[in-house]
Amino acid sequence: MTGPLNGVKVLDIGAYAVGPGATAYLGFLGADVIRIEGPNGDGLMDADPMMNGMGPSYINANLHKKNITLNLKDDKDLKTAHSLARWADILIENRLPGVAERLGLGYQDVATINPKIIYISSPGFGSAGPYAKAPALDQYIQILSGFASIQGQEGGKGELFRAIGHLDWNTSASIVQAAILGLIYRHKTNIGQRIEVWHYSTALFLQITRIAEFFATSATDLPLGSASTIYAPSQSFKCLDNKYINITITNDQEWYSLCKALTLDEKIIQDKRFSSNNNRIKNRSVLANTIESRTQEGPAWWWIKHLRKHEIVCGPIYELQDIIRDPHVQDQQLIIRIDTAWGKLLHSSHPWKFSETNLDPIQGTHKPGQDKEEVIKIIKDL
């Protein structure tokens, strides 16, 4: 194995996406990851649409790790799990408070076996408080964190974010940060610890800009469709071919350049309603109608080419199939095909580029229990 986390050993006893997603990330970075799968499998296995009998969300969350099936209610299997806890540098779980303890793999159980363990727990709402026992589905977190209130058409009631699992994977990334920080602290002090990373708190932290805007201005004019809260114009505009392009202007000089590119009337250029970004935000709707009346005179591809000549920040509104065809994505191999036990999976490539450290290709997801013999050999050799 290669990567900056080469030699780091991770035990995954998580469920659904948050914990398993974090351990997959650690595997991408070179860690050796073993997942304990329960005898009844994981809820993501049945999440439609199916890929040759397996939920693609499960496949996606369990890349780059070995898999052993254990029934933790069986004393022999629990002993095997404890041996793996002794082997691990990091253990990650994301179940409701008390579940890991009932399974015999709570922090005190594991720390007794392995005092230097970095034990990361990710309960949805923390281990205490009124919501501690509440389920932490991505949709539920979106609603309670206010994330849903900023999505949707202007003047609407807000919508769930369509990229399901977005807040799940945000939490996974925060868990990875916690794991690496735990390793650094242990390297300095030789002390392990328990770290909590909540789904709910990371969802709030993700919105730090919007939350700051609200408390600074008390503005509640959300959602805004494709429009930005801080710049105008900065939204999507319909073109002649019924496709949309997004145009963003961040200062007055760019505004004048856009006016020139759109050949807008001099009266509009001099109009005080559009003379500053603040005024343009206040008169966003009128401004948007004016711009769209021009963009609808030409197809999207022509406007992108034309506006970029004037150094205007703009781009097409990609659908998923457009991403795969994009020349930059193809040139830099940003989307890759991974062999899994259920067929080939399209997946994003590594987001990290190290000058001195190579990363192994992402390994496909294994079937539950596929690596039992190899895992048993690992703990026998301890």
Buried (B, 14 or more C-beta within 10 A) or exposed (E): BEBBBBEBBBBBBBBBBBBBBBBBBBBBBBBBBBBBBBEEBBEBBEBEEEBEEBBBBBBBBBBBBBBBBBEBEEEEBBEBBBBBBBBBBBBBBBBBBEBBEEBBBBBEBBBEBBEEBBBBBBBBBBEEEEBBEBEBBBBBBBBBBBBBBBBBEBEEEBBBBEEBBBBBBBBBBBBBBBBBEBBEBBEEEEEBBBBBBBBBBBBBBBBEEBBEBBEEEEEEEBBBBBBBBEBBBBBBBEBEEEBBBBBBBEEEEBBEBBBEBBEBEEEBBEBEEBEBBEBBBBBBEBBBEBBBEBBBEBBBEBBBEBBEEBEBBBBBEEEEEEBEEBEEBEEEEBBBEBEBBBBEBEBEBBEEEEEEBEBBEBBBBBEBBBBBEEBBEBBEEE
